[in-house]
Amino acid sequence: MDDRIRNSQSFGVFDRVMILAICALIVWMPIPLGSNRIWALAILEFVIVVLAISHVVYCFKHNALLLRYRWQKHLLIPTGMMLAYLCLQILNWIPAINTVDAYQTAQQLLKTFCYSLFILLLTQYFQHARALRWLLIAIIVSGCLQAFYGTLIHLLQLDVSPIFGYHDGDRARGSFVYQNHFANYLALCLSIAFGWLLSELKTTKNDHDVRDIIVGLLSTLFSRKLILRLAIIIMVIGLILSRSRMGNAGFFTALGVVSLLSMFIYRRPPTLFKPLVVSIFILDLLIVGSIFGVDKLKQRLDDTSFASETRDEVVIDSIPIIEEHLFTGTGGGSFYTVFPQYQPQFYSGFYDHAHNEYVQFVVEYGVVMTAILGLWVLYAFWLACRTMYLRNNKLYKGVAFGCAMAIVHMLLHISVDFNLQSPSNTLLFLTILTLCWLVRYLPSDTQKKVR
C-alpha cells in the first residue's frame, strides 16, 4: 500500500485526499493576507499539523515508514538543526545561546516545526510525475488568482479592497498587505510556470513542411503550452503593476542568468528555447508592460537613490548587533525587539524587519546557522542544475529550470526585503526547494528508483 503512490499510475483514496488537500493549502495560504497575521497563520499551522497527524496515523495503521529514502532524511537535516537550535535558544541551557524574546522565538519554533512537517508531506505524496503535475497546477493557479485579483482591484481603483479593506494605493498587492511580498510570490510562481512551459517544448527539429507547421500550430492552440503562456502573461501583468523594483528586476535577471547558464548545462536544449526567452522579454516586458504601466516602474527605478532610502541605514545600524552576537544570534524572531536599542535615530517609518534577510538571519540566528541554511539553498540550486544536465525526463528538467530561476530570484530579492518573514512566501519557497530534490531523485516511468 505504501508503494502504490510511488510506483503506479493509480492512487488510493487516502493518497488522493492528501494530494488534493496539500494543493488546496498552497492555493489558500496567500489568500488571508499572505497568512501573515496571527489568525491566518494559526489556520495554516493547524491544517498542516492535521495533515501530518493523518499521515502518521495512516503509516502506523499500514505499518509503513514515515521516511523511506535517504534523500528525504538529508533534505530535512537543516530544518531539524534549526528546530534544535531554536530549542536551545529558548531553554538557555548553554549560556551563550539564548534569546532576548522567548515568546517570539517560541513562535519561530512552531512555524519551523510546521514548515518541516510540510516538507515531509511533500516528499511523501508527490513522488510521481502525475502527482507532481498537480502540485505545479496548484502553484500556477495560486499565482494566477493573486495576479488577477491584484490587477482587478488596481484597475478598478477602489478606495479599499472589497475583502480585507486594505488600501492599494498606486500599486497592486493582491491579497497581500505588502506589495513586495505580492511581487515575490508572483515571481516564484512565474518561475515554476516558465519551467513547466519549457518542458513542453520539443527537443527535436521539425521538418519545414507546411502540413506539419499547420498541425503544430493547431496542436499548440489546444495544448498546455497556450494555457501556460497565458498564465505567464497574467502573472507578469500583476508583477509589473506591483511596481516592485527588485521584484521585477530580480525576476527578469533570474530568467536571463538561468537561461544563459542552461545553454552550458543542457545537453540537448529545446528547439524553441531561445525564442521563448526572447518572447518573455519582448512580448511580456515591453508590449504587455507598456499597456499596464511599465513606464511607472521605470520611473520608480530611476528615482531610487540611497539618499531617499532608509533600508541601507537599517542594515548599517544592525552591524553592532551582529558584532556582539556573531555566532549565536539574539534569538529567532527577536529583531524588532533588539533593534530599537541600537537604533541611533528615528527613521521615516518603523522597521520591525531588517529589509535584508541575510542581515536579519545573522542577527537572530548567528552566522553559523545562517551559513547552514544558505548552503542548504545553494545545494538545492546545485541539484536543479544537475537535474538539467543528467536527467532525460523533460518534465523534471523543466521543473528544475524553474526552481533554479526561483532560487536566483529569491536570493536577489531578499537582499533588499523580508520576503521570508511572510509564511505564504516561505512555504512556497520551501516547496520549490523540495521540488529540487524531488525532480533529482524521482524515477522516470521506465527507470528504477534512485536511492
C-alpha positions as CSV (number, residue, x, y, z in Angstrom):
1,M,0.0,0.0,0.0
2,D,2.8,2.4,0.8
3,D,4.5,1.9,-2.6
4,R,1.3,2.5,-4.5
5,I,1.6,6.2,-4.8
6,R,5.2,6.0,-5.8
7,N,5.3,3.1,-8.2
8,S,2.0,3.1,-10.1
9,Q,-0.3,5.3,-12.1
10,S,-3.2,4.8,-9.7
11,F,-3.6,6.5,-6.3
12,G,-5.5,5.2,-3.3
13,V,-8.3,7.3,-1.8
14,F,-6.2,8.5,1.1
15,D,-3.4,9.4,-1.3
16,R,-5.7,11.4,-3.4
17,V,-7.2,13.2,-0.4
18,M,-3.7,14.1,0.9
19,I,-2.6,15.4,-2.6
20,L,-5.7,17.5,-3.1
21,A,-5.5,18.8,0.5
22,I,-1.9,19.9,0.1
23,C,-2.6,21.5,-3.3
24,A,-5.7,23.3,-1.8
25,L,-3.5,24.5,1.0
26,I,-1.0,26.0,-1.4
27,V,-3.8,27.9,-3.2
28,W,-5.2,29.0,0.2
29,M,-2.1,30.2,2.0
30,P,-1.6,33.6,0.3
31,I,-5.3,34.5,0.4
32,P,-5.7,35.6,4.0
33,L,-3.1,38.5,3.8
34,G,-0.3,36.1,2.9
35,S,-1.0,34.2,6.1
36,N,1.0,37.0,7.8
37,R,-1.5,37.6,10.6
38,I,-1.8,35.5,13.8
39,W,-5.2,34.2,13.0
40,A,-4.3,33.3,9.4
41,L,-1.0,31.7,10.4
42,A,-2.9,29.7,13.1
43,I,-5.2,28.3,10.4
44,L,-2.2,27.4,8.2
45,E,-0.4,25.7,11.0
46,F,-3.5,23.8,12.2
47,V,-4.1,22.4,8.7
48,I,-0.5,21.3,8.3
49,V,-0.5,19.6,11.7
50,V,-3.8,17.8,11.0
51,L,-2.4,16.6,7.7
52,A,0.8,15.4,9.3
53,I,-1.1,13.6,12.1
54,S,-3.3,11.9,9.4
55,H,-0.1,10.8,7.6
56,V,1.4,9.4,10.8
57,V,-1.8,7.5,11.7
58,Y,-2.0,6.1,8.2
59,C,1.6,4.9,8.3
60,F,1.1,3.4,11.7
61,K,-2.0,1.6,10.7
62,H,-0.5,0.2,7.5
63,N,2.9,-0.5,9.0
64,A,4.6,2.0,6.6
65,L,7.8,4.1,7.2
66,L,7.4,7.8,7.6
67,L,10.6,8.4,5.6
68,R,11.5,5.7,3.2
69,Y,14.5,7.1,1.3
70,R,17.8,8.6,2.4
71,W,17.4,11.8,0.3
72,Q,14.3,12.6,2.3
73,K,16.2,12.5,5.5
74,H,19.0,14.5,4.1
75,L,16.5,17.2,2.9
76,L,15.2,17.5,6.5
77,I,18.5,17.8,8.3
78,P,18.8,21.6,8.1
79,T,15.3,22.2,9.3
80,G,15.9,19.7,12.1
81,M,19.1,21.6,13.1
82,M,17.1,24.8,13.0
83,L,14.5,23.3,15.4
84,A,17.2,22.1,17.8
85,Y,18.9,25.5,17.7
86,L,15.6,27.3,18.5
87,C,15.0,24.9,21.4
88,L,18.5,25.8,22.7
89,Q,17.7,29.5,22.5
90,I,14.5,29.1,24.4
91,L,15.8,26.7,27.1
92,N,19.1,28.7,27.6
93,W,20.9,25.5,28.7
94,I,24.1,26.9,27.1
95,P,24.8,30.5,28.4
96,A,26.0,31.8,25.0
97,I,22.9,30.5,23.2
98,N,19.8,32.3,24.4
99,T,17.1,34.7,23.2
100,V,16.1,38.2,24.2
101,D,12.4,37.5,23.3
102,A,11.3,34.0,24.3
103,Y,7.8,34.4,23.0
104,Q,8.8,35.4,19.5
105,T,11.4,32.6,19.5
106,A,8.7,30.1,20.5
107,Q,6.6,31.3,17.6
108,Q,9.5,30.8,15.3
109,L,9.9,27.3,16.7
110,L,6.3,26.5,16.0
111,K,6.5,27.8,12.5
112,T,9.7,26.0,11.7
113,F,8.2,22.7,13.0
114,C,5.1,23.2,10.7
115,Y,7.4,24.0,7.8
116,S,9.3,20.8,8.4
117,L,6.1,18.8,8.5
118,F,5.0,20.4,5.2
119,I,8.3,19.4,3.6
120,L,7.8,15.8,4.8
121,L,4.3,15.7,3.4
122,L,5.6,17.0,0.0
123,T,8.3,14.4,-0.2
124,Q,5.8,11.6,0.7
125,Y,2.9,12.3,-1.5
126,F,4.4,13.8,-4.7
127,Q,6.8,11.0,-5.6
128,H,5.3,10.5,-9.0
129,A,5.1,12.7,-12.2
130,R,1.3,12.6,-12.1
131,A,1.2,13.9,-8.6
132,L,3.9,16.4,-9.3
133,R,1.8,18.0,-12.1
134,W,-1.0,18.6,-9.6
135,L,1.5,20.4,-7.4
136,L,2.6,22.5,-10.3
137,I,-1.0,23.3,-11.2
138,A,-1.7,24.4,-7.6
139,I,1.3,26.8,-7.7
140,I,0.3,28.3,-11.0
141,V,-3.4,28.6,-10.1
142,S,-2.4,30.3,-6.9
143,G,-0.2,32.8,-8.8
144,C,-2.9,33.5,-11.4
145,L,-5.5,34.1,-8.8
146,Q,-3.3,36.5,-7.0
147,A,-2.3,38.3,-10.2
148,F,-5.9,38.5,-11.4
149,Y,-7.3,39.8,-8.1
150,G,-4.5,42.3,-7.7
151,T,-4.8,43.6,-11.2
152,L,-8.6,43.8,-11.0
153,I,-8.5,45.8,-7.7
154,H,-5.8,48.1,-9.1
155,L,-7.6,48.8,-12.4
156,L,-10.9,49.4,-10.7
157,Q,-9.1,52.0,-8.5
158,L,-11.2,51.1,-5.4
159,D,-10.5,53.1,-2.2
160,V,-10.2,49.8,-0.3
161,S,-10.1,46.2,-1.3
162,P,-13.6,44.5,-1.1
163,I,-12.5,41.6,1.1
164,F,-10.0,42.8,3.7
165,G,-10.5,46.5,3.3
166,Y,-6.9,47.5,2.6
167,H,-5.9,50.5,0.5
168,D,-3.8,49.5,-2.5
169,G,-2.6,53.0,-3.5
170,D,-0.9,53.1,-6.8
171,R,0.5,49.5,-6.6
172,A,-1.2,46.1,-6.9
173,R,-1.0,43.9,-3.8
174,G,-3.3,41.0,-4.5
175,S,-4.5,39.7,-1.1
176,F,-1.1,40.7,0.5
177,V,-0.7,43.7,2.8
178,Y,2.8,44.4,1.4
179,Q,3.2,44.8,-2.4
180,N,6.8,43.4,-2.4
181,H,5.6,40.1,-0.8
182,F,3.0,40.0,-3.6
183,A,5.6,40.6,-6.3
184,N,7.9,38.0,-4.7
185,Y,5.1,35.4,-4.6
186,L,4.2,36.0,-8.3
187,A,7.9,35.8,-9.3
188,L,8.2,32.4,-7.7
189,C,5.0,31.2,-9.4
190,L,6.2,32.6,-12.7
191,S,9.4,30.7,-12.4
192,I,7.6,27.4,-12.0
193,A,5.2,28.2,-14.8
194,F,8.1,29.1,-17.2
195,G,9.9,25.9,-16.2
196,W,6.8,23.7,-17.0
197,L,6.3,25.5,-20.3
198,L,9.9,24.8,-21.2
199,S,9.3,21.1,-20.6
200,E,6.5,21.1,-23.1
201,L,8.8,22.3,-25.9
202,K,10.2,19.7,-28.4
203,T,13.8,18.9,-28.4
204,T,13.9,17.6,-32.0
205,K,13.9,19.8,-35.0
206,N,10.8,19.6,-37.2
207,D,10.8,19.5,-41.0
208,H,9.7,22.7,-42.6
209,D,6.7,21.0,-44.2
210,V,3.5,23.2,-44.4
211,R,1.3,20.5,-43.2
212,D,3.5,19.8,-40.2
213,I,3.6,23.5,-39.4
214,I,-0.2,23.8,-39.5
215,V,-0.7,20.7,-37.4
216,G,1.9,22.0,-34.9
217,L,0.1,25.4,-34.6
218,L,-3.3,23.7,-34.1
219,S,-1.9,21.4,-31.5
220,T,-0.3,24.3,-29.7
221,L,-3.7,26.1,-29.6
222,F,-5.3,23.2,-27.7
223,S,-2.3,22.2,-25.6
224,R,-0.9,23.1,-22.2
225,K,1.6,25.4,-23.8
226,L,-1.0,28.0,-24.6
227,I,-2.6,27.8,-21.2
228,L,0.8,28.1,-19.5
229,R,1.7,31.0,-21.8
230,L,-1.5,32.9,-20.9
231,A,-0.8,32.2,-17.2
232,I,2.6,33.7,-17.5
233,I,1.2,36.8,-19.2
234,I,-1.4,37.2,-16.4
235,M,1.2,36.9,-13.7
236,V,3.6,39.3,-15.5
237,I,0.9,41.9,-15.6
238,G,0.4,41.5,-11.8
239,L,4.2,41.7,-11.3
240,I,4.5,44.9,-13.2
241,L,1.5,46.5,-11.5
242,S,3.1,45.8,-8.1
243,R,5.7,48.4,-9.1
244,S,8.2,46.4,-7.0
245,R,11.7,47.3,-8.2
246,M,13.6,44.3,-7.1
247,G,10.6,42.0,-7.6
248,N,10.7,42.9,-11.4
249,A,14.4,43.3,-11.7
250,G,15.1,40.1,-9.8
251,F,12.7,38.0,-11.9
252,F,14.0,39.2,-15.3
253,T,17.6,38.9,-14.0
254,A,16.9,35.4,-12.8
255,L,15.4,34.5,-16.2
256,G,18.4,35.8,-18.0
257,V,21.0,34.3,-15.7
258,V,19.5,30.8,-15.6
259,S,18.8,30.9,-19.3
260,L,22.4,31.7,-20.1
261,L,23.6,29.1,-17.6
262,S,21.3,26.4,-19.1
263,M,23.0,26.9,-22.5
264,F,26.0,25.3,-21.0
265,I,24.1,22.7,-18.9
266,Y,21.6,21.4,-21.3
267,R,23.0,18.6,-23.5
268,R,20.0,18.9,-25.9
269,P,18.1,22.2,-25.3
270,P,14.5,22.6,-26.5
271,T,14.3,23.8,-30.1
272,L,12.3,26.9,-29.3
273,F,14.1,27.7,-26.1
274,K,15.7,30.9,-27.2
275,P,12.6,32.3,-29.0
276,L,10.6,31.6,-25.8
277,V,13.0,33.5,-23.6
278,V,13.1,36.4,-26.1
279,S,9.3,36.5,-26.2
280,I,9.2,36.9,-22.4
281,F,11.3,40.0,-22.6
282,I,9.8,41.5,-25.7
283,L,6.1,40.5,-25.5
284,D,5.7,40.5,-21.8
285,L,8.0,43.2,-20.6
286,L,7.8,45.7,-23.4
287,I,4.4,45.2,-25.1
288,V,2.3,44.0,-22.2
289,G,4.2,46.1,-19.8
290,S,3.7,49.3,-21.9
291,I,-0.1,48.7,-21.7
292,F,-0.1,48.2,-17.9
293,G,2.3,50.9,-16.9
294,V,5.9,49.6,-17.1
295,D,6.9,53.3,-17.5
296,K,5.8,53.9,-13.9
297,L,8.0,51.1,-12.8
298,K,10.9,52.5,-14.8
299,Q,10.3,55.9,-13.1
300,R,10.5,54.2,-9.7
301,L,13.8,52.6,-10.6
302,D,15.1,56.0,-11.9
303,D,14.1,57.8,-8.7
304,T,15.7,55.2,-6.5
305,S,18.7,56.6,-4.5
306,F,20.4,55.9,-1.3
307,A,19.6,59.4,-0.1
308,S,15.8,58.7,-0.3
309,E,16.1,55.1,1.2
310,T,16.5,54.2,4.8
311,R,16.8,50.5,4.3
312,D,20.6,50.8,4.0
313,E,20.7,52.7,7.3
314,V,18.8,49.8,9.0
315,V,21.5,47.4,7.7
316,I,24.3,49.6,8.8
317,D,22.7,50.1,12.3
318,S,22.3,46.3,12.6
319,I,26.1,45.8,12.3
320,P,26.8,46.4,16.0
321,I,24.2,43.7,16.9
322,I,25.9,41.2,14.6
323,E,29.3,42.1,16.1
324,E,28.1,41.4,19.6
325,H,26.2,38.2,18.7
326,L,28.0,37.0,15.7
327,F,28.0,33.2,16.3
328,T,24.8,32.7,18.4
329,G,22.4,35.5,17.4
330,T,19.8,37.2,19.7
331,G,17.0,34.7,19.2
332,G,14.6,33.7,16.5
333,G,12.1,36.5,15.7
334,S,13.8,38.9,18.1
335,F,15.0,41.6,15.5
336,Y,12.2,44.1,16.2
337,T,12.8,43.6,20.0
338,V,16.5,44.2,20.0
339,F,17.0,46.6,17.1
340,P,15.4,49.8,18.7
341,Q,18.1,49.5,21.4
342,Y,20.8,50.0,18.7
343,Q,18.9,52.5,16.5
344,P,20.7,55.8,16.8
345,Q,18.0,57.9,15.2
346,F,14.3,57.8,14.2
347,Y,13.7,56.8,10.6
348,S,10.8,57.7,8.3
349,G,9.0,54.6,9.4
350,F,9.0,51.7,11.9
351,Y,11.2,48.8,11.0
352,D,10.2,45.6,12.5
353,H,12.3,43.7,10.0
354,A,15.8,44.5,8.5
355,H,14.6,44.6,4.9
356,N,17.6,42.3,4.3
357,E,17.1,38.7,5.2
358,Y,20.8,38.0,5.3
359,V,21.3,40.6,8.0
360,Q,18.1,39.6,9.9
361,F,19.1,35.9,9.9
362,V,22.6,36.6,11.2
363,V,21.1,38.9,13.9
364,E,18.6,36.3,15.1
365,Y,20.4,33.0,14.5
366,G,24.1,33.8,14.2
367,V,26.4,33.3,11.3
368,V,26.8,29.6,11.8
369,M,23.1,28.7,11.5
370,T,22.7,31.2,8.7
371,A,25.5,29.6,6.8
372,I,24.0,26.2,7.2
373,L,20.7,27.4,5.8
374,G,22.4,29.2,3.0
375,L,24.4,26.1,2.0
376,W,21.1,24.2,2.0
377,V,19.6,26.6,-0.5
378,L,22.7,26.6,-2.7
379,Y,22.8,22.8,-2.7
380,A,19.2,22.7,-3.9
381,F,20.3,25.0,-6.7
382,W,23.1,22.6,-7.5
383,L,20.6,19.7,-7.6
384,A,18.4,21.7,-10.0
385,C,21.5,22.2,-12.3
386,R,22.4,18.5,-12.0
387,T,18.9,17.6,-13.0
388,M,19.0,19.8,-16.1
389,Y,22.3,18.1,-17.1
390,L,21.8,14.4,-16.2
391,R,18.1,13.6,-16.5
392,N,16.2,12.8,-19.7
393,N,12.7,13.4,-18.3
394,K,11.5,16.6,-19.9
395,L,9.1,17.5,-17.1
396,Y,11.8,17.1,-14.4
397,K,14.3,19.1,-16.4
398,G,11.8,21.9,-17.0
399,V,10.8,22.0,-13.3
400,A,14.5,22.1,-12.3
401,F,14.9,25.1,-14.6
402,G,12.0,26.9,-12.9
403,C,13.3,26.0,-9.4
404,A,16.8,27.4,-10.3
405,M,15.1,30.6,-11.5
406,A,13.1,30.9,-8.3
407,I,16.2,30.4,-6.1
408,V,18.2,33.1,-8.0
409,H,15.2,35.5,-7.8
410,M,14.8,34.9,-4.0
411,L,18.5,35.3,-3.3
412,L,18.4,38.7,-5.1
413,H,15.1,39.9,-3.7
414,I,15.8,39.1,0.0
415,S,18.9,41.4,-0.2
416,V,16.5,44.4,0.0
417,D,13.4,42.9,1.6
418,F,12.0,40.5,4.1
419,N,10.0,38.0,1.9
420,L,10.9,35.0,4.1
421,Q,9.0,36.6,7.0
422,S,5.8,36.0,5.1
423,P,4.5,32.5,5.8
424,S,3.0,32.0,2.4
425,N,6.2,33.1,0.6
426,T,8.3,31.0,2.9
427,L,6.2,27.9,2.3
428,L,6.2,28.4,-1.4
429,F,9.9,28.8,-1.4
430,L,10.3,25.6,0.7
431,T,8.0,23.8,-1.8
432,I,10.4,24.9,-4.6
433,L,13.4,23.7,-2.6
434,T,11.7,20.4,-2.1
435,L,10.9,20.2,-5.8
436,C,14.7,20.4,-6.5
437,W,15.1,17.2,-4.5
438,L,12.0,15.5,-6.0
439,V,13.0,16.1,-9.7
440,R,16.5,15.0,-9.0
441,Y,15.7,11.7,-7.3
442,L,12.3,10.6,-8.5
443,P,12.4,7.9,-11.1
444,S,11.2,8.2,-14.7
445,D,8.3,5.8,-15.5
446,T,10.8,3.3,-17.1
447,Q,13.7,3.8,-14.6
448,K,14.5,2.2,-11.3
449,K,14.2,4.4,-8.3
450,V,17.3,6.2,-7.2
451,R,18.1,5.8,-3.6
